[in-house]
Amino acid sequence: METIDHGAGIFGGLLVFMLIFAFVCFIIHIALCVWAYRDSRRKGKSQEFSMLVLIALFFFPIMGLIVYLIIRNDDGLNL
């Protein structure tokens, strides 16, 4: 009599879920980078500053977003 291993099915479902979740997070990450770049250009910042924002958000998404949100306004925090 053969035994059926149901663990492989659970692992496969979990793997598919994790891949979809990672893909959605990646899409959100890219959209966030594009938004910050466009926002920087719309606020009249230079091309170089906007590219720096884009690169910083691509490599350091959470910390880069926090820093950008603090410095994005001209009348922001004066530290």
ABEGO torsion letter per residue (X at the ends): XBBBBAAAAAAAAAAAAAAAAAAAAAAAAAAAAAAAAAAAAAAGBBAAAAAAAAAAAAABAAAAAAAAAAAABAABBBX
